[in-house]
């Protein structure tokens, strides 16, 4: 497939103060064996050498489009900016310390072009931990490819209570028009809410190959609230706020029948109850350890 025949793929890099890592990320994107590619970098008012590094990389390769925010717009808005200012038929975000396999774009586009129903193509991802260990997990489910939005939603909600290693819709290739049409709110667990919205939007396909690498470290929910710039009190009610947001979208999502909306809300309540039970169980074990003097 030549450049002229290939749909444009956009890779968006939202970044702040990551000058030392940028070149590695950009190299992995531009090394794709796919002929029609652009990379959109949105620099969230970095105070290190990120701007200088990015401008030099953009001068060296015209596939790179560099934008600098005049002020800190926050993590979510910077992600949204990168997608909104891309031009590709298909789009994927990439983190500032992540890399892609050279075949990533070509394999994802091949699935999209073979099935016009698809709004998302996910792949297996390997996760590097701070201690140097690498973890991954294979996902072989098929429910996310269903034409039934409730089947897809139930599967996504099930995965939200499973391991993060199985599937990550936020770092997948999406049909950009669909991706940018979904409203987002800056809040804790917003990435999970967004995943559920994508599940309702249309069928997905999954490639059970490691085609991307990410770095992962566990953070306390209060720390995440600080990075997102949301009120600290949200960390005490994150499950409830997530449930409320999901229920609201179940009532607004386009294309659902009244019965499907009822089924969606029922599935959301069940997911919420399972998560609340898990939270209570975790707190009970923690209190028991404190009571016995064990850590």
N, C-alpha and C positions, 0 to 999 in steps of 0.2 A: 504494500500500500504506500503510495507516494504522499508527500506533504499535501499536495492539492486535493487528494482523495480522502485524507484522514481528517476526522473531526478534531478541532482544537481541544487539547487538554490543558487545563490551568492548574498549577500547584501553588497554593497560597501559603506564604510564610509570615504569620504574625510574630513580631519579635520585639524585645526590649532588652537592651544591655546584654547582648550575646555575641559581641564582636569576635571573640576567640573561636566560636563554634560555627559561624556562618559559612565559612568556605567549605567545610566538610559537608554540610547540609546541601548547599547549592550544587556542589560537585555531584552528589548522588542523584539530584533531580535532573541536572543537565546531561547525565550519563545514561538516561533512559534510551532504550533502543526503539523508541517511538518517534516518528518524524515530525509531528506537529505539536509543539509544546511551548507554553509560556510559563514563567515563574513570576508571581506577583508578591513582592515583599512589602509589608506594611510595618514600618518602624514606629513604635509607640513612644516617640520622644526619648530615644536612648540618650544616656549621658556618658557612655563610654565611646569606643571607636567604631560602633556599629555602623553609623552613617558613612564614615570614610570607607570602611570595608565594602559595604553594599554598593556605593557609587562606583568604586573601582571595578567590582564584579560586573555591574551593569554596563560599564563602558567596554568591557571585554567581550560581552555576549549580549546581542540585541534581543535574546529571548527573555531577558530579565527586565521587569518593570519595577522600579523602586519608588515608593511613596513614603514620605516622612510626616507623621502627625505633628502639628504645631504645639500640641499639648497632650498630656497623658489622657487617653480616652477610655482606659480600662481594658481588661483582657477581652471581654465578650465583644465590645464594639470594635476592637482591633481585628478580631476574627471576622466579624461581619463585613468590615471594610475591605479586607482582602478578597472575600468572595464577591462582594458587590462591584469591585473594580476589575474583576477578571472578565475575560471575553470568551472563555472556552465553553463548548457544549457540555463538557464534563469537568468536574472540579474536585480537588482534594486539598485539605489542610495538611501541613507538616509542621512538627515542632522544631524548635531551634537546636535540639540535640538529637534529632531523629535522622534516619536514612531510609532510602528505598532501594529495593532490588532493581537492577536495570530493566527487568522484564515487567515491572509492575504496571505501568501505563498500558502497554500493548495488550497484556492479558485481561485487564479490566475492560478496556474498550472493546475487545473481541466479544465479551459477554454482552455488553450493552448493545452492540450492533446486531447480535444474534437474537435479541429479545427486546422489542421496543416497549414492553410493559415496565421494564426495570427502572427504579429510581435510585438504586444504590447497589454497589458491588463491594463487599467486604473481603478481606483476606486474613489469613493467619498472620499474627504479629509476634515477634519475639521481644521480650522485655528484659532490659538489663537493670539490675538492682545496684544500689550504692556499694555493696560488698563485692561486686564483680560477677555475681551469679547471673545466669540467663534462664528465663522461664518462658514457656509457651504452652498452648493447649489446643488440641484439634476440635473443631466444631463441625459436626456432620448433620446438623438438623436441616430440615427442608420446609418447615412451616413458614419461614420468612419469605419464601418464594410463592406462597399461596395467593390466589386472586381474592381471597376473603380477608378483608382488613381486620376482622376480629381474631381470626386465626393468627395473623401476623402480630397483632398487638399482644395477645396472650403469650406468645413465644418470647417477645421482647421483654415483657414484664417478668416472665420466668427467669430470663437471663440476667435481669437487673439484680436478682437475689442470688445469682450464681457467681462464678469467678470472673473477674475482669479480663482474664486471659483468653476467654472463649471468643469474644467478638467485641469490636469497638467501632460503632457506627460513626463516631465523630472523626475518626481517621480512616475513612473509606472513600472510594471514589463515588461521587454522586452526580446525578443530572443537575447541573447548576441552576437551571430555571426552577426546579422543584425546591432545591436547597434554600435558595434565597427568598422564596415565597413564604416560608414558614416563619411566623413571628417568634421572637425569643425575648425572654425577660432575665435580667441579671439577678440571679438568686443561687443559693446552694442547691446542688443536685440538678442544675439546669441542663447539664449534658445528658442526664438520664431522661428528663422530660423531652428534650429534643429528639432523643433516640425513639421514644414512643410516638412522637409526631411523624417522624420519618417512616415508622412501621405502618402507620395509618395511611400515609401518602401513596404507597404503592409497593409492589413486590421487590424483593431483594434477591441477589444471588451471592453465594460465598465461594471463594477459591481457597481450598484447604492446603495452601502452601504458604510458607513464611516469605512474604514479599515486602515486609517492612520491619524496621527495628526501631524500638522506642526505649527511653529510659523511664523508670518508674520508681518512685519512692513513696512510702506511706506517709501521709500527713494528717495531723489532727484536723477535725472539721473546723475548729476555730481558726487555725492557720489558713485554711483554704478561704474562709470568710474574709480574712484580712487581705489576701491576695486579690480576691474578686472585688473588694471594696463594698461589701454588703454589711449591714448592721450585725454586730456580734450576737445579738439575741437570736438571729436566725439559726445559729448552730444548735440551739436547744429545741427547735421545732422544725428541723429540716424535713423530717419524714412527713409531717402534717402539711407543711407548705407545698411539698412535692405532690402529695395526694390531691390537694386543692387545685393546683395548677393542671394536673392531668385530668381531673374531673371537668374543669372548665373547658379544656380543649376537646374532650369527648363530646361536649355539647355544641361545640363550634366547628369542628373539623368538617370540611366540605365533603359531600358525596355519601355520607352515612344515612341510612334509614333510621326511623325512630327506634326500631327494634335493635339495630346495630348500636345505636347510642346507649340503649339500656344495657346491652351485653358488655359494651366497653366499660361503662361505669362499674358494673358488677366485677369485672376482671380487675379493675384498678383498686376497688375496695379490698379484694382478696389479697392482692399484692401488698397493700398497705398493712393489713392485719398480720401477714407473715413477717413483714419487716419489723413491725412493732413487737411481735412476739420474740423475734431474734434479739432486738434491742433490750427488752426486759430480761431475757435470759442472760445476755452478756453482762448487764449491770448486776444481776443477782450473783453471778459467779465472781465478779469483782468484789462485791461486798463480802461474800463468803471468804475470799482470800484475805481481805483486810481484817475480818473478824478473827481469823485463825493465825494472823501474823505472817502468812505466806504471800509471796509475790507472784 
